[in-house]
């Protein structure tokens, strides 16, 4: 480890230790290093991103704060210019398909990227700013001083205790350090989903032809009604010469269904609206990870004496149906944690009171402001009617509208709506209630 001082007890001493070199940890370490603080960034894998699985789009606007013109160097697969939202039944699909060329040029909107490349690039920015990256090292627990206050971390290295004025836990969902600090309550499966993804190889020209893309253009599909009766959703997006397809599933309902996640993915891949995109593709990678989807009302306590929590460890993933965002929220929380820790070290007050500005900064910025505004969305999106009845209602309504009924007169829209509602066991008053509920949730 470069630079850390050694105290009288033989343990390395730094201003801050950041545990986890994902987007949150790299951003926190970058902020601390650029403030002139000695900071060690610990990563359990052989390199940042080696242990990460991600099934979505990285939204890079938050990177404007870290790297001017970041799009010129970020390891991107494709720039997303096409966003499709699909509702499906086993035999139907209705898609709202939006594309814009504005997203295909600077400053861009979203990109597909491999986390193994993106995380390594972002951690490299922290190292360039002065952070010390230590890989293949597990933080096995917290160190405490004589008063019981958090004062660093233990690692699995011989003589690997690392003392610090502040510890920032960015060690992912179900954070062991946050649990040890009693900041993270016992995991409630009802507030977590399982994300499962397959990466399938296809020639670049085939992807371009099937998805209507050119050059570095990319597509992102978000799908409702494709999870075999298990609350959740599906996704399909393009990389340079692979496509990623997967599902996000409610943990309790997945367990109750007795289905394996790969069975649900197989059903999605075989859907008539999806199968033509994937014909002839070969499997390259399969993986799964937990996603915190409890939203604002289930975000844990974020600080205590000598410690902050950021990223997925703090439940920062935004899962609000229309928006499913994680990396940008992780970076935003990491930047706020790093700034707060740097100020606290400079002032000499790394107590809970000295670190309390972290929560306030998140509330005033986009991270918790968006979570708070959309706090009702997760419950609505995962509700029984939205998951199991409305996809069929929407698809049947569309089918009725576009089915030519000659020589009989065309039915009116209200008649079609009533017919679709009856077929899918939806009462119009429930439809009105959920419409109002959705209006409030997404206002």
N, C-alpha and C positions, 0 to 999 in steps of 0.2 A: 504494500500500500504506500503510495507516494505522499509525502508531506505530513501525515498525521504525527502529532507529538506523542511521546510515551510518558504516562504519568507514573507516579511512584509505585503503583500496583502492577505495572508491567503491561497494562492494556493500552492500546492505541487510543488517542484522544483527538476528536475533530469537533467542528461546530455542529455538523448535522450528518446523520445517516439516513439515506433514503433506501427503503427495502422494496425492490421490484423495479426493473428497468423497462417496464412498459411505457406507454405514452404518459401516464400520470407521473410516474417516477422520474422519467427523463426530463419532463417539463419542470418538476420541482427542483431537481438537481441543477438544471440550467439556471433557474432564477437565483438559487443560492450561490452558485459559482460566479455569476456575473455581478453579484453584490459583494464579491471578495471574500466569501466565507469558505472555509475548508469543508468539503462535503465528499462523502463516499457513497457511491451508488452500487448497491449489492444486487446481483442477479444470480438466481439459482441455476439457470441454464448456461450452456457453454458460450452463448452470445445473446444479446437482447433480441427477443422475438422468437427464440428457438422453441419456447414452450407455449406460444400463443396460437389460438385458433380464432378466426374471425370470419363472420359470414355477412358482410354488408359493405357499405360505402363509407369511405373516409371523407368527411367534410373539412376542408382545409382552411376555412376563413380564420380560425383561431391561430393558425401558423403565421399569419401576418405579423403578430406581435413578436415572434421569435426569429424568423428568417425572411428578410426582404426578398421578394421574388422567389419564394420557396419552390414554386412550380418549375423553375428551371433546373432544379437538382433533385427533387424528391423522386424516389424510385416508384414511379406510377406504372400500373398496368394499362389502364384505359381511363379517359375522362368521360364521365357519364353525361350523355346528351339526351338520353331517352329514359324516362321514368314511367313505368306502367304499373297501375294498381288494378288487380284482378280479383273479382269475386267468382267463386266456382262452386258447382255441384259435381257429382261424379260424371255427368254427361254434358254439362253446360259451362260456359265461361263468358263473363262480360268484363271488358277491359277498358279503363280510361287510360289512354296512351298519350303521353305528352312528350314532346321533344323540342329542343331549342338549340340553335347554333351558338347562342350566347354562352352556354355552359361548356362549349368546346374550345374556348379561347380564354386567355388571361383576363381576369384573375381566377377563372374556373369556379365551379360550384362543388362538385364531388368527384371522387376518383375511386377506382378499385385498385387495391394494392395488396401485396403479400406482407403480412405482419412481420415475417422473418426479415424482410428487407426494410420495411418502414420503421420498425422499432429500432433496428440497428442504426439506421440513418439518424433518427431523432436522438438516440443516446449519444451518438457521435457529436452532436451539437453541444450536449452537456459537457462532454469531455473536452471539446475545443474551448469551452468557456472556462475550464479549470477544474471540473469535477474528476474524481478518481473512480473509474469503473472497475469493480471486482466481480468476475464471473465465476461460475461453478461453485458458488458459495451460498449456503442456506442459513438464513437467520433463524436459529432454533429457539430463541426466547428473548425476553427483555432483561436488561440489567437495571438494577435500582440502587440508589444511594442509601446512606444510613437512615434517611427519613422515609424511605419507601417510594421516593419519586423516581420516575423513569429516567435512566441515565445512560442509555445505549442499548446494544444488542449483543447476544451471544451468537456465535456462528459455529458451523461444523468443522472449521479449520482448527488445527492444533494451536493453542494460545490465540484463539481467534476472537476474544472479547474485544468489542469496539465501543469505546465510551464516546458519548456525544451529548451536546447540550439539548438537541432536539432530535427525535426520531420521527420520520414520516413514513407511515405504513401504506405502501402501494402494492401490496402483495395479493391483490385479487379478491374475488368472491370468497366468502368464508375465511377471511383473513385471520390467521392464527395469532398474529401480534395484536390485532384489534380485540380479539377475544380475550387474550391474556390481560390486556389493559382494561377489560370490562367495558369496552366501548361498543362492542358488537353483541347484540343479544343472540340467544340461541336461534339457529336458522329455522325459519318457518317456510316449509316447502311451498305453501300457498303463495308466497311472494317471490318465487323463483321459477324460471323456466329452464328447459334444457334446449340449447341450440345444437343441432346436429347438421353436419355439412359433408357433402361429397364434392370433390374437385375432379372434373371429367375433362379429359384431353380431346380437343378437336383442332383441326388445322385452322390457322388464322383466317384464311380465305373463306372457309366454311362458316365460321362464326360471323364474319362480315356479311355474307350472303343471307344467312338465316335471320339475323337480327336487324338487317338493313343498316349496316354500319360501314364506315370508311376510315382508314388510317387508324388513329388512336381513339376513335369514338367508342363509347361503351354504353351498355344498357343495364337497367336495374328493374327487376320485376318484384313487386310485393304482392302476396297472394293470400286471400281469405277464403276459407271453406274447403281447404285442400288437405286437412289433417286427420281425416278418418274419424270424425266425431270427437277428437281430443281438442280442447280449446288451445288455440295458438294460431300460427300462420306459416306461410312458406315464402321462399325467396329463390330467385334465379338471377344471376348476374354474370357479366362477361369479364374475363381477363384477356391477356394478349392472345394466348393459344390454349386456354382452358375456359370452362364455364363452371361456376359453383352453384349447386342446387342443394337446398336444405329446408329444414323446418325448425320452428321454435315451439316447444310443447310445454303445457302446464304440467309440472311435476306430479301433483297428486292425481290428476286425471290420467296421465300416462301410466302411473303405477296401477290404477284401478282398471285400466283397459286391458292389461296383460299383454300389450303389444310391445314389440321391440321397435326402437326408433327407426332402424333401417327398413322395417316394413312400411312405416309411414312415408319415408322418402321414396320407396319403390312405388307406392301408390301415386305420389305426386309426379314422379318421372313418367308413369304410364298414362297420365291424364291426357286426353286427346288435344288439349290446348298447349301442353308442354312437350309431349313426346316428339313432335316433329323437330323441335329445336335440338334435341339430344340424340337423335338417331346416329348410330355408329360411334358414339363417344365411348372412351375407355376410362375406367376408374384409375385415378392417380393417388388419391388421398381420401381418408375418412377420419372424422374426428368429432368430438362433442365437448361442450363446456357449459357450465352454469351461467345464467344471466340474472342479475338482480332486477326485478321488475315491479317492486313494491311501490315505487314512486315516492313523492314528497313525504307522505305520511309515514313512511317506513325507513326513512334515512336515519341512520344511527347517530349517536353523539359523535361529534367530529374532532373533539380535542380533549386533552386532559393535561396534567402537569408533565411537560417534556415530550408531548407526542401529538401528532396530527394524523388524520386518515384521509386518503384521497382516492379517486378513481373508483373501480368496481368494489374495492374494499369498503368504500363509503356508500355504495348503492347508487352511484351517479348515472347509471345508464338510463336514458330517457326512452321509455316504451309507451308510446301514446297512439298507436295505431297508424295515423298518418305519418308520424315521425318515429323512427327507431334509430336512435343515435347513441353512440358510445364513445368512440375515440375522441371526438371533439370535446365532449363533456369531461372525459378523463384528463385531457390536456388542460382544459380550463381550470379544473379543480387542482391539478398539479401546480400550475402557475400561481394560483392563489395561495396554496400551501407553502410554496417556496418563498414567496414574497413575505408572508406572515412570519415564517420561521427566521428569515434574514433580519427582519425588523426586530423580532424578539431577542435574537442573539445580540444584535447591536445595542439594544437597550438594557441588556443584562437581566431581562425578565422572561424566562421561558416557562413560567407557571401557567396554569389553566387560564388565569386572568390575562396574562401576557399574550396568550395565543388565541384569545376569544375573537379577535378581529377576523380570523379566518372565516367563521360562519357568516359574519356580517358582510364580508366581501363577496362571498358566494351568493348571498341573498340579493345584493345590489347588482351583481353581474348577471350574465345570461344563464349560468348553471342552475342555481336554485330558483331564480325568477321564473324560468321556464318550467321547472319541476312544480313549483307552487301553482302556477297558472293552469297547468294541465294535471293537477293532482287527481281529478275524478276520471281521467281518461282510461287508465289501466283497468279499472273495474268495469267500465262500460264496454271496452273492447273485448274483454274476456267473458262477458256475460253470455248467458245461454241463448238469448234471442239473436244477438249480433253474430255469435259463432255458428249457430246451428239452424236458424230459421231465416234470417235476412238474406244470406246468399241465395237460397232457393227462391225467396220472394222476388229479389232483384232480377235474377235470371229468368224466372217465369214471366215477370212483367215485360222484360225486354223481348222475350220470345213472342209474347202476345202482340206487342206493338209492331214487330217486324214480320209476323206471319200474315201473308195475304189471304184474306177470307172470301174472295170472290167465289160464287156469285152472291153471297150474303153480305149485308152491310158491315162495314168495319165497326167493331165495338168501341165505345168511348174509353178514355183513359181510366175514369173512375171504376167502370165495370171491370176492366182488366186488373186494376189494383185489388179490387175486392176478390176477384177470382184467384189471383196469386196469393193473397192473404189467406184465403180458405185452404188452399192446397198446402200451405206451409204452416198452418195452425198459428197464424198471427192475427190478433185482434187489432182493429184500426185504432182503438184507444191506446193500446200498447205501443203501436207505431208512433202515434202522436207524442206519448210520454217519452219514448226513447229519443225522438227527434228534439224535443225540448231539452232533454238531458244532454244530448250531444251538443246542442247549441250552447249550453252552459259550460260543458267541459272544454270545448274548443273556441270559446269566445275570444 
